Amino acid sequence: MKPQVMIIAAEASSAHYALKLMQHWKSKAKDYSYFGVGSTAMEEFGFERFGKSEEMAVVGVAEIVTHYSHLKGIFNNLIEQASKRRPEVVILMDYPEFNLMLAKKLHTLGIKCFYYISPQVWAWRKGRVQTIKKYCKKAFLLFPFEAEFYKSKNVPYEFVGPPLLDEFNEDLLNAEKIQYNKEKYGINKNEKLLALMPGSRRGELDQHLDIQLEVAKRLLLKHEHLRLAILVAPTIAKDEMLERLDNFKSPYILLQDDPNKMISLADYVLVASGTATLMVGLLQKPMVIMYRLKWLTGIFAKFFIKVKYFGLVNLILAKEVVPERKQDEANPDELFLLMDRFISDSVYTKAVVEELKKLPLYLGEKGATERVARSLEPYL
């Protein structure tokens, strides 16, 4: 019987990196059986889904309450499947409220859990790190500041670095190739491209898209040389995005492609906080980071979150290199001024880009996927 690997990847980025892990094992002629929670792309690769990432990616407390019965049904089914199949390893990815409860249940069954793409326990509700310590064999960490925190709490960890480095190549920074690709969309050398990245979950679109569109409309009116692209995450159907844009009358390009390829085309980016901000930073694009939560979730987050910055780029560089605004401060007036400064002040913009160029120095070497795979293979 094939070794069984259970994966819980309920977020777009998690599912993407779970697929990369499965592809890596296949390239090494490792024949494993996969099941759990994941994306359509994972299912097409042979993953048996008992939960769909595109349906489970909810944002916060209010959203979890709304989806509770659906999530509870998936949770119970996963426990039942794990009891039957006895997976050699369980790979938990982000999604902490669900995954930490799952780890506790699986621990009682004697099933080994590993946390890959660790939750932000260093930022809020730090006590959750003790749950990871108690119920998980090891956490695989993406960022150096996480490693310091886990070490201070005596939690078994391995710093593997961010897997998105594996997909990064210098061509994405080549000005001639970028312009060649821009021209495919009718963007000439005298024009600049503003990209909107409202998020990969429907709840994020609800909170961010209309605000981003209003900012874009104002910027397009002020700057004649500016073009607009709206970048669609893989978890969102293009038709659904078109429906949401039905009343938006400014000209735009709608893109759904490999995230790095899409971002590489941009000159300026208005982006929802998350993994995408690190992609934007590595591609050296000036950005403004925004994030809005529903009222109840926002109150909860304000009470518990104890970090100075919430944008990954600023966290890694330990200062506010790019502007970030959350909740009521993430409004059209404020975001317009911040984005307009990038477009209008080239000296400021160049200074920000120079800071972003330092990001790779903090992130280690490529090969995160391979390091995770190698660490898990003794158990398979």
C-alpha positions as CSV (number, residue, x, y, z in Angstrom):
1,M,0.0,0.0,0.0
2,K,1.3,3.5,-0.9
3,P,2.3,5.8,2.0
4,Q,-0.6,8.1,2.9
5,V,0.0,11.8,3.1
6,M,-2.8,14.0,4.5
7,I,-2.6,17.7,3.6
8,I,-4.8,20.6,4.8
9,A,-4.3,23.5,2.4
10,A,-7.3,25.7,2.7
11,E,-5.8,28.9,1.4
12,A,-4.8,29.8,-2.2
13,S,-1.1,30.2,-1.4
14,S,-1.0,27.1,0.8
15,A,-2.6,25.0,-1.9
16,H,-0.1,26.3,-4.4
17,Y,2.8,25.3,-2.3
18,A,1.2,21.9,-1.4
19,L,1.0,21.2,-5.1
20,K,4.7,22.1,-5.5
21,L,5.5,19.6,-2.8
22,M,3.5,16.9,-4.5
23,Q,5.2,17.7,-7.8
24,H,8.6,17.5,-6.2
25,W,8.0,14.1,-4.7
26,K,6.8,12.9,-8.1
27,S,9.9,14.2,-9.8
28,K,11.9,12.1,-7.3
29,A,9.8,9.0,-8.1
30,K,8.1,9.0,-4.7
31,D,4.7,7.3,-5.1
32,Y,2.5,8.6,-2.3
33,S,-1.3,8.8,-1.9
34,Y,-2.6,12.2,-1.0
35,F,-5.9,13.3,0.6
36,G,-7.4,16.1,2.7
37,V,-8.2,19.8,1.8
38,G,-6.8,21.4,-1.3
39,S,-7.4,23.1,-4.7
40,T,-8.7,22.0,-8.1
41,A,-5.1,21.9,-9.4
42,M,-4.2,19.5,-6.5
43,E,-7.2,17.3,-7.4
44,E,-6.1,17.2,-11.0
45,F,-2.7,16.0,-9.8
46,G,-4.3,13.0,-8.0
47,F,-5.2,14.6,-4.6
48,E,-8.4,13.3,-3.1
49,R,-10.4,16.3,-1.8
50,F,-12.6,16.2,1.3
51,G,-12.6,20.0,1.5
52,K,-12.2,22.6,-1.2
53,S,-9.7,25.4,-0.6
54,E,-11.8,27.8,-2.7
55,E,-14.8,27.2,-0.4
56,M,-13.0,27.1,2.9
57,A,-10.8,30.3,2.6
58,V,-12.6,32.5,5.2
59,V,-11.0,35.6,6.7
60,G,-11.9,35.9,10.4
61,V,-14.2,35.4,13.4
62,A,-17.4,36.7,11.8
63,E,-16.8,34.6,8.6
64,I,-16.0,31.5,10.6
65,V,-19.2,31.8,12.5
66,T,-21.1,32.1,9.2
67,H,-19.5,29.0,7.7
68,Y,-19.3,27.0,11.0
69,S,-21.6,24.1,10.0
70,H,-19.9,23.5,6.7
71,L,-16.4,23.6,8.3
72,K,-17.5,21.3,11.1
73,G,-18.8,18.7,8.6
74,I,-15.4,18.8,6.8
75,F,-13.5,18.6,10.1
76,N,-15.4,15.5,11.2
77,N,-15.0,13.8,7.8
78,L,-11.2,14.4,7.9
79,I,-11.0,12.8,11.4
80,E,-12.9,9.8,10.1
81,Q,-10.7,9.5,7.0
82,A,-7.5,9.8,9.1
83,S,-8.8,7.1,11.5
84,K,-9.4,4.8,8.5
85,R,-6.3,5.5,6.4
86,R,-3.7,6.1,9.2
87,P,-1.6,8.6,7.2
88,E,2.1,8.5,7.8
89,V,2.2,12.3,8.0
90,V,-0.2,15.1,8.1
91,I,0.9,18.5,6.7
92,L,-1.0,21.4,8.2
93,M,-0.7,24.7,6.2
94,D,-1.7,28.0,7.7
95,Y,-5.5,28.1,8.6
96,P,-4.7,28.0,12.4
97,E,-8.2,27.9,14.0
98,F,-9.1,24.7,12.0
99,N,-5.7,23.1,11.9
100,L,-4.8,23.4,15.5
101,M,-8.0,21.7,16.5
102,L,-7.3,19.1,13.9
103,A,-3.8,18.5,15.2
104,K,-5.1,17.9,18.7
105,K,-7.6,15.3,17.5
106,L,-5.0,13.6,15.3
107,H,-2.5,13.5,18.1
108,T,-4.9,11.4,20.2
109,L,-5.0,9.0,17.3
110,G,-1.2,8.7,17.3
111,I,-0.8,10.4,13.9
112,K,2.2,12.7,13.2
113,C,1.4,16.3,12.3
114,F,3.8,18.8,10.8
115,Y,3.1,22.5,10.4
116,Y,4.2,24.0,7.1
117,I,3.5,27.7,6.6
118,S,3.1,28.3,10.3
119,P,0.3,30.6,11.6
120,Q,1.3,34.1,12.8
121,V,1.6,33.1,16.4
122,W,4.4,35.6,16.8
123,A,2.0,38.4,16.0
124,W,-1.1,37.6,18.0
125,R,-2.5,34.9,20.4
126,K,1.1,33.8,21.1
127,G,-0.2,31.0,23.4
128,R,-1.1,29.0,20.3
129,V,2.6,28.2,19.8
130,Q,2.3,25.9,22.8
131,T,-0.5,24.0,21.0
132,I,1.9,23.5,18.1
133,K,4.6,22.4,20.5
134,K,2.3,19.8,22.1
135,Y,0.6,18.3,19.1
136,C,3.0,18.8,16.1
137,K,6.3,17.0,15.5
138,K,7.9,20.1,13.9
139,A,7.1,23.5,12.3
140,F,8.6,24.5,9.0
141,L,9.3,28.2,9.1
142,L,9.5,30.6,6.2
143,F,10.9,33.7,7.8
144,P,13.9,34.4,10.1
145,F,11.8,36.4,12.6
146,E,9.6,33.4,13.1
147,A,12.7,31.2,13.9
148,E,13.7,33.5,16.7
149,F,10.3,33.3,18.3
150,Y,10.0,29.5,18.0
151,K,13.5,29.1,19.4
152,S,12.6,31.3,22.4
153,K,9.6,29.0,23.1
154,N,11.6,25.7,22.7
155,V,9.3,24.6,19.9
156,P,10.9,22.1,17.4
157,Y,11.3,23.9,14.1
158,E,13.3,24.0,10.8
159,F,13.8,27.2,8.9
160,V,13.2,26.3,5.3
161,G,12.7,29.8,3.8
162,P,9.8,31.0,1.6
163,P,8.9,28.5,-1.2
164,L,8.0,31.4,-3.5
165,L,11.8,31.9,-3.9
166,D,11.8,28.7,-5.9
167,E,9.7,30.3,-8.6
168,F,11.6,33.5,-8.8
169,N,13.9,34.1,-11.7
170,E,15.9,37.1,-13.0
171,D,13.9,37.3,-16.2
172,L,11.0,38.7,-14.1
173,L,13.3,41.8,-13.4
174,N,14.5,42.2,-17.0
175,A,13.2,45.6,-18.2
176,E,13.2,44.6,-21.9
177,K,11.3,41.4,-21.3
178,I,8.8,43.2,-19.1
179,Q,8.2,45.8,-21.8
180,Y,7.8,43.1,-24.4
181,N,5.2,41.4,-22.3
182,K,3.4,44.7,-21.6
183,E,3.1,45.4,-25.3
184,K,1.1,42.2,-25.7
185,Y,-1.6,44.0,-23.8
186,G,-1.2,47.3,-25.7
187,I,0.8,49.1,-23.1
188,N,3.5,51.3,-24.7
189,K,6.8,52.6,-23.3
190,N,5.3,55.9,-22.3
191,E,2.6,54.3,-20.1
192,K,2.8,53.0,-16.6
193,L,0.7,50.1,-15.3
194,L,-1.2,50.2,-12.0
195,A,-2.1,46.8,-10.7
196,L,-4.9,46.0,-8.1
197,M,-4.6,42.9,-6.0
198,P,-7.7,42.8,-3.8
199,G,-7.1,39.3,-2.4
200,S,-7.7,35.6,-3.0
201,R,-10.8,35.0,-0.8
202,R,-14.3,36.2,-1.6
203,G,-14.4,37.9,1.8
204,E,-11.3,39.9,0.9
205,L,-12.9,40.9,-2.4
206,D,-16.0,42.1,-0.5
207,Q,-13.8,44.3,1.8
208,H,-11.2,45.5,-0.7
209,L,-12.3,45.6,-4.3
210,D,-14.6,48.6,-4.3
211,I,-12.1,50.7,-2.4
212,Q,-9.3,49.7,-4.7
213,L,-11.4,50.5,-7.8
214,E,-12.3,53.9,-6.4
215,V,-8.6,54.7,-5.8
216,A,-7.8,53.5,-9.3
217,K,-10.5,55.6,-10.9
218,R,-9.1,58.8,-9.2
219,L,-5.5,57.9,-10.2
220,L,-6.6,57.3,-13.9
221,L,-8.3,60.7,-14.0
222,K,-5.2,62.5,-12.7
223,H,-2.5,60.6,-14.7
224,E,-3.2,60.3,-18.4
225,H,-0.2,58.0,-18.9
226,L,-1.6,55.4,-16.4
227,R,-3.1,52.1,-17.3
228,L,-5.0,49.7,-15.0
229,A,-4.8,46.0,-14.6
230,I,-6.9,44.0,-12.1
231,L,-5.1,40.8,-11.1
232,V,-7.4,37.8,-10.4
233,A,-6.2,35.1,-7.9
234,P,-6.4,31.5,-9.0
235,T,-9.2,30.8,-6.3
236,I,-11.5,33.3,-7.9
237,A,-13.3,32.6,-11.2
238,K,-12.7,35.2,-13.9
239,D,-16.5,35.3,-14.6
240,E,-17.1,36.1,-10.9
241,M,-14.7,39.0,-11.0
242,L,-16.3,40.3,-14.2
243,E,-19.7,40.3,-12.4
244,R,-18.1,42.4,-9.6
245,L,-16.7,44.8,-12.1
246,D,-20.1,45.3,-13.9
247,N,-20.5,48.9,-12.7
248,F,-16.9,49.9,-13.1
249,K,-16.6,52.1,-16.2
250,S,-12.9,53.0,-16.3
251,P,-10.8,51.1,-18.8
252,Y,-9.0,48.1,-17.4
253,I,-7.2,44.9,-18.3
254,L,-8.3,41.8,-16.4
255,L,-5.5,39.3,-15.9
256,Q,-5.4,35.8,-14.5
257,D,-2.1,34.1,-14.9
258,D,0.9,33.0,-12.9
259,P,1.1,35.6,-10.0
260,N,4.8,36.4,-10.6
261,K,4.2,37.0,-14.3
262,M,1.2,39.3,-13.6
263,I,3.1,41.3,-11.0
264,S,6.1,41.7,-13.1
265,L,4.1,43.8,-15.6
266,A,3.1,46.4,-12.9
267,D,4.8,49.6,-12.1
268,Y,2.8,50.3,-9.0
269,V,0.6,47.9,-6.9
270,L,-2.2,48.4,-4.5
271,V,-2.3,45.0,-2.7
272,A,-4.2,43.3,0.1
273,S,-2.0,42.1,2.9
274,G,-0.7,38.5,2.6
275,T,1.8,36.3,0.8
276,A,1.3,38.4,-2.4
277,T,3.0,41.4,-0.7
278,L,6.3,39.4,-0.6
279,M,6.0,38.5,-4.3
280,V,5.4,42.2,-5.1
281,G,8.4,43.1,-2.9
282,L,10.8,40.6,-4.4
283,L,9.8,41.9,-7.9
284,Q,10.8,45.4,-6.6
285,K,7.4,47.0,-7.3
286,P,6.4,50.1,-5.3
287,M,3.2,49.1,-3.4
288,V,0.7,50.2,-0.8
289,I,-0.6,47.4,1.5
290,M,-4.1,47.5,2.7
291,Y,-6.3,45.3,4.8
292,R,-9.9,45.5,6.1
293,L,-11.8,43.0,8.2
294,K,-15.5,42.9,9.0
295,W,-16.3,44.9,12.1
296,L,-16.4,42.0,14.6
297,T,-13.2,40.4,13.3
298,G,-11.5,43.8,13.3
299,I,-12.4,44.4,17.0
300,F,-11.0,41.0,17.8
301,A,-7.8,41.6,15.8
302,K,-7.2,45.0,17.3
303,F,-7.4,43.6,20.8
304,F,-5.0,40.7,20.2
305,I,-2.5,41.7,17.5
306,K,0.7,43.1,19.1
307,V,3.1,43.7,16.2
308,K,4.2,47.1,14.8
309,Y,3.6,46.1,11.2
310,F,1.3,43.7,9.4
311,G,2.8,43.8,5.9
312,L,5.3,40.9,5.3
313,V,7.8,43.2,3.5
314,N,7.8,45.6,6.5
315,L,8.0,42.8,9.0
316,I,11.0,41.2,7.3
317,L,12.9,44.5,6.8
318,A,11.8,45.6,10.4
319,K,10.7,49.1,9.2
320,E,7.9,50.6,7.2
321,V,9.5,50.5,3.8
322,V,6.1,50.6,2.0
323,P,3.0,52.3,3.4
324,E,0.4,50.0,5.0
325,R,-3.1,50.9,6.2
326,K,-5.7,48.8,7.9
327,Q,-9.4,49.1,8.8
328,D,-10.8,52.6,8.6
329,E,-7.4,54.0,7.6
330,A,-7.6,51.9,4.4
331,N,-10.0,54.3,2.8
332,P,-10.0,55.7,-0.7
333,D,-8.8,59.2,0.3
334,E,-5.8,57.9,2.2
335,L,-4.9,55.2,-0.3
336,F,-5.1,57.6,-3.2
337,L,-2.6,60.0,-1.6
338,L,-0.2,57.1,-0.9
339,M,-0.4,55.7,-4.4
340,D,-0.2,59.1,-6.0
341,R,3.1,59.8,-4.2
342,F,4.6,56.8,-6.0
343,I,3.4,58.0,-9.4
344,S,4.3,61.7,-8.8
345,D,7.6,61.5,-6.8
346,S,10.2,59.5,-8.6
347,V,12.9,60.2,-6.0
348,Y,10.7,58.7,-3.3
349,T,9.8,55.7,-5.5
350,K,13.4,54.9,-6.3
351,A,14.3,55.0,-2.6
352,V,11.6,52.5,-1.9
353,V,12.7,50.2,-4.7
354,E,16.3,50.3,-3.3
355,E,15.0,49.1,0.0
356,L,13.0,46.3,-1.6
357,K,16.1,45.1,-3.3
358,K,17.4,44.1,0.1
359,L,14.7,41.5,0.7
360,P,16.5,38.4,-0.6
361,L,19.3,39.0,1.9
362,Y,16.9,38.1,4.7
363,L,15.2,35.1,3.1
364,G,17.9,32.4,2.7
365,E,18.5,30.3,-0.3
366,K,16.1,28.7,-2.8
367,G,14.9,25.2,-2.1
368,A,12.2,25.4,0.6
369,T,10.1,22.7,-1.1
370,E,13.0,20.3,-1.3
371,R,14.0,20.9,2.3
372,V,10.4,20.2,3.5
373,A,10.2,17.1,1.4
374,R,13.6,15.8,2.6
375,S,12.6,16.4,6.3
376,L,9.4,14.4,5.9
377,E,10.7,11.5,3.9
378,P,12.1,9.5,6.9
379,Y,8.5,9.2,8.1
380,L,7.1,8.0,4.8
